[in-house]
Amino acid sequence: MPREKIETDDKDFTVELTWLRDGEYVQVAVLATDGVERLLAILAKAGLKLVDAQTGKEPESERLAGVGFNGYHATLTQRSQLNRVIRVGRASRDQAFGRDE
């Protein structure tokens, strides 16, 4: 499965593209180096906390390390969806940085 990563300047986030060669899908992800911590901070800001569904208690930090939440993934299953991402990406690049010569 091919995979390409583009890091942000501050290295806190990575944009990752993954795809299958047989045309099933293309996945676009925005990954955070500290995904679990960010998720917990969002919950805390909203006055919420993560609790174990079985025990009703907050999970230990070492259990959270194995959760594997690292960001958000969008799976595009149609060629037209990816074509739109490419068109919007080109337009936004041109507006932000100017057109390529």
Secondary structure, 3 states (H helix, E strand, C coil): CCEEEEECCCCCEEEEEEECCCCCCEEEEEEECCHHHHHHHHHHHCCCCCCCCCCCCCCCHHHHHCCCCCEEEEEECCHHHHHHHHHHHHHHHHHHHCCCC
